[in-house]
Amino acid sequence: MKRDPSHIEQEQLDQLGRLARRSYHLAEEFVQLARAEQLTETRFYECEFLAIVENARDSVSEQAIEKQIQLQLQGTEDLWLKGNAELLERAVINLLTNAVQYSPSGSDVSIQVFRAGHQACLTIADEGTGIDPEELPHLFDRYRRQKSSELAGVHGTGLGLSFVKTVVEKHRGEISVSSTPGEGSAFTLKLPIADPLA
């Protein structure tokens, strides 16, 4: 159609492009979720958590710059895990992408990496729209999307947070969220460190 545009309006081409991109992203999210669900500890290796988070931040930085959002990373300690760095990075990217997407232009997203006992922890806090208390219990359900996202026209598959939860659980970790509507949300991820006695 692009090669012979005489039979199609530019607007139709743009719409087709959007639909194709959405289909591609949906397929990609299904593949990622399937990989996370099939993850076993045989595919774990030693990886450093702060480096994973830094890579994820760098992947989302362009998106943040477009909205003039500051991604503020705090954390200096190397925290070693036994895990799958690629899937952990994808999980952190999902959380950061959401934080940027639901935050107003010119706001801050705080990224804290720290150790608490035998766990490597990450908290991502935004100054966005927040999450309705009624929706919090279902936030990590597959295909579940916030009503406010639908109303605001933010497109998504409802698989992103389900993927994050699956990856965290496969690493014998836990994830929690606290949120105040109109003030923002904070997601905290905790993973067991490789050598708790170190």
Contacts in CASP RR format, 6 or more apart in sequence:
PFRMAT RR
TARGET T0000
AUTHOR 0000-0000-0000
METHOD contacts of the structure
MODEL  1
MKRDPSHIEQEQLDQLGRLARRSYHLAEEFVQLARAEQLTETRFYECEFL
AIVENARDSVSEQAIEKQIQLQLQGTEDLWLKGNAELLERAVINLLTNAV
QYSPSGSDVSIQVFRAGHQACLTIADEGTGIDPEELPHLFDRYRRQKSSE
LAGVHGTGLGLSFVKTVVEKHRGEISVSSTPGEGSAFTLKLPIADPLA
1 7 0 8 1.000
1 8 0 8 1.000
1 13 0 8 1.000
1 16 0 8 1.000
2 13 0 8 1.000
5 13 0 8 1.000
22 155 0 8 1.000
25 156 0 8 1.000
25 157 0 8 1.000
26 157 0 8 1.000
26 159 0 8 1.000
29 157 0 8 1.000
29 159 0 8 1.000
29 160 0 8 1.000
29 163 0 8 1.000
30 159 0 8 1.000
32 87 0 8 1.000
32 90 0 8 1.000
32 159 0 8 1.000
32 163 0 8 1.000
33 142 0 8 1.000
33 159 0 8 1.000
33 160 0 8 1.000
33 162 0 8 1.000
33 163 0 8 1.000
33 166 0 8 1.000
35 87 0 8 1.000
36 87 0 8 1.000
36 163 0 8 1.000
36 166 0 8 1.000
36 167 0 8 1.000
36 170 0 8 1.000
37 166 0 8 1.000
39 84 0 8 1.000
39 87 0 8 1.000
39 167 0 8 1.000
39 170 0 8 1.000
40 170 0 8 1.000
41 82 0 8 1.000
41 83 0 8 1.000
43 83 0 8 1.000
43 84 0 8 1.000
44 82 0 8 1.000
44 83 0 8 1.000
44 84 0 8 1.000
44 171 0 8 1.000
45 82 0 8 1.000
45 83 0 8 1.000
45 84 0 8 1.000
45 85 0 8 1.000
46 80 0 8 1.000
46 81 0 8 1.000
46 82 0 8 1.000
46 83 0 8 1.000
46 194 0 8 1.000
47 80 0 8 1.000
47 81 0 8 1.000
47 82 0 8 1.000
47 83 0 8 1.000
47 84 0 8 1.000
47 85 0 8 1.000
47 88 0 8 1.000
48 78 0 8 1.000
48 79 0 8 1.000
48 80 0 8 1.000
48 81 0 8 1.000
49 78 0 8 1.000
49 79 0 8 1.000
49 80 0 8 1.000
49 81 0 8 1.000
49 88 0 8 1.000
49 113 0 8 1.000
49 120 0 8 1.000
49 122 0 8 1.000
49 191 0 8 1.000
50 75 0 8 1.000
50 76 0 8 1.000
50 77 0 8 1.000
50 78 0 8 1.000
50 79 0 8 1.000
50 113 0 8 1.000
51 78 0 8 1.000
52 85 0 8 1.000
52 88 0 8 1.000
52 89 0 8 1.000
52 92 0 8 1.000
53 73 0 8 1.000
53 92 0 8 1.000
53 111 0 8 1.000
53 113 0 8 1.000
53 122 0 8 1.000
54 73 0 8 1.000
55 89 0 8 1.000
56 89 0 8 1.000
56 92 0 8 1.000
56 93 0 8 1.000
56 96 0 8 1.000
57 71 0 8 1.000
57 73 0 8 1.000
57 96 0 8 1.000
57 111 0 8 1.000
59 89 0 8 1.000
59 93 0 8 1.000
59 96 0 8 1.000
60 71 0 8 1.000
60 93 0 8 1.000
60 96 0 8 1.000
60 97 0 8 1.000
60 100 0 8 1.000
61 71 0 8 1.000
63 97 0 8 1.000
63 100 0 8 1.000
64 70 0 8 1.000
64 71 0 8 1.000
64 100 0 8 1.000
64 109 0 8 1.000
67 100 0 8 1.000
67 103 0 8 1.000
67 105 0 8 1.000
67 106 0 8 1.000
68 105 0 8 1.000
68 106 0 8 1.000
69 100 0 8 1.000
69 103 0 8 1.000
69 105 0 8 1.000
69 106 0 8 1.000
69 107 0 8 1.000
69 108 0 8 1.000
69 109 0 8 1.000
70 106 0 8 1.000
70 107 0 8 1.000
70 108 0 8 1.000
70 109 0 8 1.000
71 96 0 8 1.000
71 100 0 8 1.000
71 109 0 8 1.000
71 111 0 8 1.000
72 108 0 8 1.000
72 109 0 8 1.000
72 110 0 8 1.000
72 111 0 8 1.000
73 111 0 8 1.000
73 112 0 8 1.000
73 113 0 8 1.000
74 110 0 8 1.000
74 111 0 8 1.000
74 112 0 8 1.000
74 113 0 8 1.000
74 114 0 8 1.000
75 112 0 8 1.000
75 113 0 8 1.000
75 114 0 8 1.000
77 113 0 8 1.000
77 114 0 8 1.000
77 115 0 8 1.000
79 113 0 8 1.000
79 115 0 8 1.000
79 120 0 8 1.000
79 193 0 8 1.000
80 193 0 8 1.000
80 194 0 8 1.000
80 195 0 8 1.000
80 198 0 8 1.000
81 88 0 8 1.000
81 120 0 8 1.000
81 171 0 8 1.000
81 191 0 8 1.000
81 192 0 8 1.000
81 193 0 8 1.000
81 194 0 8 1.000
82 194 0 8 1.000
83 171 0 8 1.000
84 167 0 8 1.000
84 170 0 8 1.000
84 171 0 8 1.000
87 167 0 8 1.000
87 170 0 8 1.000
88 167 0 8 1.000
88 171 0 8 1.000
88 191 0 8 1.000
90 163 0 8 1.000
90 167 0 8 1.000
91 163 0 8 1.000
91 164 0 8 1.000
91 167 0 8 1.000
91 168 0 8 1.000
91 189 0 8 1.000
92 122 0 8 1.000
92 124 0 8 1.000
92 189 0 8 1.000
94 160 0 8 1.000
94 161 0 8 1.000
94 163 0 8 1.000
94 164 0 8 1.000
95 124 0 8 1.000
95 164 0 8 1.000
95 187 0 8 1.000
95 189 0 8 1.000
96 109 0 8 1.000
96 111 0 8 1.000
96 124 0 8 1.000
98 160 0 8 1.000
98 161 0 8 1.000
99 109 0 8 1.000
99 124 0 8 1.000
99 125 0 8 1.000
99 126 0 8 1.000
99 128 0 8 1.000
99 185 0 8 1.000
99 187 0 8 1.000
100 109 0 8 1.000
100 126 0 8 1.000
101 154 0 8 1.000
102 126 0 8 1.000
102 128 0 8 1.000
102 129 0 8 1.000
102 130 0 8 1.000
102 149 0 8 1.000
102 154 0 8 1.000
102 185 0 8 1.000
103 109 0 8 1.000
103 126 0 8 1.000
103 127 0 8 1.000
103 128 0 8 1.000
104 127 0 8 1.000
104 128 0 8 1.000
107 126 0 8 1.000
107 127 0 8 1.000
107 128 0 8 1.000
108 126 0 8 1.000
108 127 0 8 1.000
109 124 0 8 1.000
109 125 0 8 1.000
109 126 0 8 1.000
109 127 0 8 1.000
110 123 0 8 1.000
110 124 0 8 1.000
110 125 0 8 1.000
110 126 0 8 1.000
111 122 0 8 1.000
111 123 0 8 1.000
111 124 0 8 1.000
112 121 0 8 1.000
112 122 0 8 1.000
112 123 0 8 1.000
112 124 0 8 1.000
112 125 0 8 1.000
113 120 0 8 1.000
113 121 0 8 1.000
113 122 0 8 1.000
114 121 0 8 1.000
114 123 0 8 1.000
115 121 0 8 1.000
115 193 0 8 1.000
116 190 0 8 1.000
117 196 0 8 1.000
118 192 0 8 1.000
118 193 0 8 1.000
118 196 0 8 1.000
119 173 0 8 1.000
119 190 0 8 1.000
119 191 0 8 1.000
119 192 0 8 1.000
119 193 0 8 1.000
120 190 0 8 1.000
120 191 0 8 1.000
120 192 0 8 1.000
120 193 0 8 1.000
121 188 0 8 1.000
121 189 0 8 1.000
121 190 0 8 1.000
121 191 0 8 1.000
122 188 0 8 1.000
122 189 0 8 1.000
123 186 0 8 1.000
123 187 0 8 1.000
123 188 0 8 1.000
123 189 0 8 1.000
124 186 0 8 1.000
124 187 0 8 1.000
125 184 0 8 1.000
125 185 0 8 1.000
125 186 0 8 1.000
125 187 0 8 1.000
126 184 0 8 1.000
126 185 0 8 1.000
126 186 0 8 1.000
127 183 0 8 1.000
127 184 0 8 1.000
128 182 0 8 1.000
128 183 0 8 1.000
128 184 0 8 1.000
128 185 0 8 1.000
129 148 0 8 1.000
129 181 0 8 1.000
129 182 0 8 1.000
129 184 0 8 1.000
130 179 0 8 1.000
130 180 0 8 1.000
130 181 0 8 1.000
130 182 0 8 1.000
130 183 0 8 1.000
130 184 0 8 1.000
130 185 0 8 1.000
131 139 0 8 1.000
131 146 0 8 1.000
131 177 0 8 1.000
131 179 0 8 1.000
131 181 0 8 1.000
131 185 0 8 1.000
132 146 0 8 1.000
132 147 0 8 1.000
132 148 0 8 1.000
132 181 0 8 1.000
133 179 0 8 1.000
133 181 0 8 1.000
135 144 0 8 1.000
135 146 0 8 1.000
135 147 0 8 1.000
136 177 0 8 1.000
136 179 0 8 1.000
138 144 0 8 1.000
139 161 0 8 1.000
139 177 0 8 1.000
140 161 0 8 1.000
140 162 0 8 1.000
140 164 0 8 1.000
140 165 0 8 1.000
140 175 0 8 1.000
141 162 0 8 1.000
142 158 0 8 1.000
142 159 0 8 1.000
142 162 0 8 1.000
143 157 0 8 1.000
143 158 0 8 1.000
143 159 0 8 1.000
143 162 0 8 1.000
144 158 0 8 1.000
144 161 0 8 1.000
144 162 0 8 1.000
145 156 0 8 1.000
145 158 0 8 1.000
149 156 0 8 1.000
164 175 0 8 1.000
164 189 0 8 1.000
165 175 0 8 1.000
168 174 0 8 1.000
168 175 0 8 1.000
168 189 0 8 1.000
168 191 0 8 1.000
171 191 0 8 1.000
171 192 0 8 1.000
172 191 0 8 1.000
172 192 0 8 1.000
173 189 0 8 1.000
173 190 0 8 1.000
173 191 0 8 1.000
173 192 0 8 1.000
174 189 0 8 1.000
174 190 0 8 1.000
175 187 0 8 1.000
175 188 0 8 1.000
175 189 0 8 1.000
175 190 0 8 1.000
176 187 0 8 1.000
176 188 0 8 1.000
177 185 0 8 1.000
177 186 0 8 1.000
177 187 0 8 1.000
177 188 0 8 1.000
178 185 0 8 1.000
178 186 0 8 1.000
178 188 0 8 1.000
179 185 0 8 1.000
179 186 0 8 1.000
END
